Amino acid sequence: MVKLSVIVPFFNVRQYAPDTLRSLRANARDDFEFILVDDCSRDGTPEILARAERELPGAVLVRHERNGGLATARNTGIDRARGEYLTFLDGDDWLAPGYYARLVAAIEELGCDFVRTDHVQCTARARSVHRVPHGRRGVVLRPRDAILPADRSTSVDYAYAWAGIYHRRLVERGLLHFTDGLRTAEDRPWIWRLHREADSFAAVGLLGVFYRRGVASSLTQIGDVRQLDFIRAFDQVVAETAEDPAADALLPKAVRTYCAIISHHLGSIERFEPAVARKLKAMSAAALRRMPQAVLEEALDSMDVQRATRLRRLRRRPAVAGAAA
């Protein structure tokens, strides 16, 4: 029986894939499988993965005929997974030796639906520890109790799928799949759904994932139209949260986070191609008008003057045809 399925999408990461695969080998166990999803790479990554299929214990190689993006690649892996537990890793990140054995032991000891972990962020030679923004560690809690407060960073803002482990029952309940086709912010609707609908979770102070930030090929570094998928992602967060029985309490958090992300992108708009920058402004203005207006006003009132002014000015922009997400 497979104890753990590790889902690892790869797309044009020839430079980093060998490190990722070496770290998987250092985590191999007879009851672990590594589902390597090649999302139609064109840079030599497929050849590296073909070798890994032969040499990495537990490797299962799946190839996409066309590029579908990270969310779709993860869904492919989920559909192929056989493990009692599932976790994720990105194709340009890596792990400490023996980390997955400790991660499985943590969730088995706690007996909850999912466990969230800390991680190490790596930017060039710099290293920094990033922790789950939840104070209670090693205690099983109700996930929806970790969504609030609205004006502070909480567990739904720590939206890294690879920073945790998830019981198969979440797949069976339809809670672990990602929104197909999202090119960025794919973790946002996913983490919100987990926290609204799963029964139990815990945060643990376990380090072992090394997250490579600032990779030139990463979408967070590329100012093209795919970055605008954050609007579709957060529209989904707001719409689904509005259907929750506790919508009155939870919507202020969803709306405020959405506003903060819009403001963040507007604040670095110079990195976008000119046509994409114009589209960003038009789509963001339309998004602000779609939000529950009373909740939006409360959110803007709670933000600093600079961000609130920027967003209020944007909301007043004339509507442009085709600006919907």
N, C-alpha and C positions, 0 to 999 in steps of 0.2 A: 504494500500500500504506500502511495506517495504521501509523505507528511507535508512537504512544502513545495509549492510551485512559485518560481521566480520568473516574472514576466519582464523581458528586457527588449524594448524596441531599439532599432538601430537605423539611422539614416545619415549617410555621408559623414561617418565619424571614423574614417580610416586612421587618423592620427591618434585617436584615443581608445578605440576598440580593444587593442591588445592589452592595455592596462585593465580595462573593465573585465575582460575574459580571464586574465591571470587572477584577479581578485575573486572571481566566481570559482575558479579551480581551488583556491585556498578556502573556500566555503563548502566544497562538495561533500555530500554524504550519500550513502546508498539510497536513502528515502527522499532525496531532494531532486527536483527536476528544474532545468533552466530552459525556459521557452524563449528562444532568440528569434525575434520578429524583424526580418529585413524589410523595411518599408520602401522597397524599390530604390536602393542606393545605387549610385553611378560612379563611385570614386575608388573602388577597390575594396570597400567594406564587404561585399558578397564573398570575395575570395577568403578574407580573414574568417568569416563566419563558416564557410565550408570546411576549413581546417578545424575550427572549434567543434563542429558537429562530430568530427571523427575523434577528437582528442579530449574534449571536456566531458567528464563523467556526468551523465544525466542530461546532456544537451539535446534539445528538440528544436530543429531549425524550421521556421515557417517563412515563406517568401510571399510578399505582395507583388502582384503584377503591375500595380500602379501605386503611386504615393498617396496615402490617405491621411497622413498626419498622426501625431502622437496618440490622440484619443482613439482613433480607429485601430492603430497598431496595438494599443493596450487591450482593446476589446477582442481582437483576434487572439491574443494570448490568454485572456480570461476564458474564452470559449474552448481553448485547447487544454486548459489546466485540469489536472487530475488531483491536485493536492487537497488535504484537509484544510490547509492554510494557504493563503496567497500573499505575495508581496511584489513590489515593483522595483526596478532599477532603470535609470536612463543609460543609454549606450555610451555616454562620455563621462560617467561617474564611476566610482570604485568603492570597494569595501575593505574593512579590516578583516584579517584572517579569523575564521571561526565566528564571525558576527551572527550569521543566520542561526547557528545552533543556540546561541544565547537568546536571540529574538524568539524563536519557537518556545524555548523554555519559559520565557517571560509570559507569553500569552497562555500557555498551558497551566502555569501556576495561577494566573488571575482568572481564567475561565470566562473571559468576556468576548464580545463580538469583534472588537478591534483594539489594538494598542498603538499609540503614537509615541515616536521616539525623537530625541534630539539628533542633530547632525553637525558635521563640520563643513563649513563653507570654504572653498579654496578659490582664491582669486590670484592668479599668477603664483607667487611664492608665499603669499599671505594666507594664514589659517585663522579662522574664528569659529567658535562654538555657537550654534543657534539652537535655542531651547523651545520646546513646546510651550506656548504662552498659557500655561495652566499650573497653578501653584501646587496642587495636591498630586503627589507621585505615588505610584504603586497601589492606588486605591480604585476599586471599580465604581464608576459613576454613571449617571444617566447622561448620554451625549447631549441632549438638548439643553441641559443645565449649564453646559460649557459654551453656549453661543453668545450670551450676554456677559458684560454690559455693552451697550452700543458704542460708547465713546472710548473704549480701550481695546487693544489687541487681544483677541481670544483664539480659541482652538480653530474656528472656521477661517481665521486669517492665516493660519499655518497650513497652507493648502498643498503640501507636498505628498503626493501619493506614495512615494518611496520611503517616506519617514514613518513606517509603521508596518503592521501585519494584520491580516483580515481573515476571519473564519469563513469557511465555504458557505455557511448558512446565509451570509450576506449576498452571495451570488444567487442562491436559490430564491431569495426574497426580491431580487431585481435591484439591489442597492449598490452593486459594485461596478457595474458598467458605466462608461463615460458617454457623454453626448457625442455621437458619431460625427466626425468631420470637423470638430472644433480644432482650430490651428493654434490657439493660445488661450490661456485662462481655462483650460479644460478641467483643471482640478477644482475650480470654484463651485460650479453646480454640484459636482461630485461630493465635495467635503460637506457642503450644506445639507445635501440629502442624507448623508451618513449621520450627521449630528441631529437632524430632525427625526429620522425614522428608525435608526438602529436602537437596540435596547440597552447596550452597555458598552463602555469603553474605559480605558485607563491610559494615563501618560506615564512613561518610565524614563529614567535618566540613563539610557543606554546609547552609547556612541559607537558608530561603526560605518555609517554612510558618509562618504566624502563627495560633496556636491561641487562640481566644477562650474564656477560662475565666470562670465565674461568670455565664453567661447564665441569666436567670430561667427560661426554658422548658426548659433542659437537665435531663435526668433526674438528673444528679448533684446538682441543686439542689432536686429535688422528692422529698418523702418519701412516695411512694405505693407501691402494691404492686408496680409494675414494677421497682422497685429490687431486689426480692428475687430477680430472675432471676440475680443473681450466684451464688446457690447452685446453680442448674442449670448455670451456666457452669463453676464450679469442680468440681462433681461430674463433669462431662465431662472436665476436665483430669486429675483423679485417676484416673478409670476408664481413660482411654486411655493414660495414662502407666504404669499398672499392667500393661498388655499389652506394653509395650516390652521388648525383650531386656535393656536396661540398667535395668530398673525398680528394682532394689535401690539403684542410685546416684541415680536421678532422683526417686523418690517423696518423699524427705525435702524436696526443694525444693518440689514441688507441694503437699504437705501443710502445710508451714510458711507458704507464701504464702497458702493458703486460710485458715489460722488467723489470719494477720495481717489479712486482709480482714474476716473475721467480727468480730474485736476492734475494728477501725476503725469498723464500722457500729454495734456496741454502744456504743462510746464517744461516738457522736453520735446516740443513739437518740431524743433529744428532738425531732429534726427530722421524725420519722415520725409519721403519724397514729396515734392510740392503738391501733386494731385492727391496723394494720400492724406496730407495735412489738411487740405480743404475738406476732404471727405470725413476726416476725423471730427472736425468742427461741426459739420452739418449733422453727422450721425449722433454726436454727443448732445447737441442741442435737441434733436428729436427724442433722444433717450430721456433727457431731463423732463420733457413735456409728457412723456408716457408714464413717468413715476407717479405714485399717489401724491398729489400736490400738497396736502396738509402734512404728510410725513416728510416730504422733501423740504418744506419750509422749516420744520423743526430741525432737520439735519443741517441745513445751511446756517441756521441760527447758532448751532452748537460748534461750528467750524471757525477757524481763525478768519480774520477779516479778508486777507488776501485771497484765500481759496474761495470763500463764500462770494466775494465780489466777482471773481473770475467766472464762477458758475452761474450767478444771477445774470451777468451780462450775456453769457452764452445762451441762456434760456430765452432771452429776449430776441435772439436772432430770428429773422424771418424764416419760416419753414421752406425747405428746398425739396422739390420732387425727387423721389428716389433715395431719401436720407434714412429710411427705415432700416433697421438692422437686418 
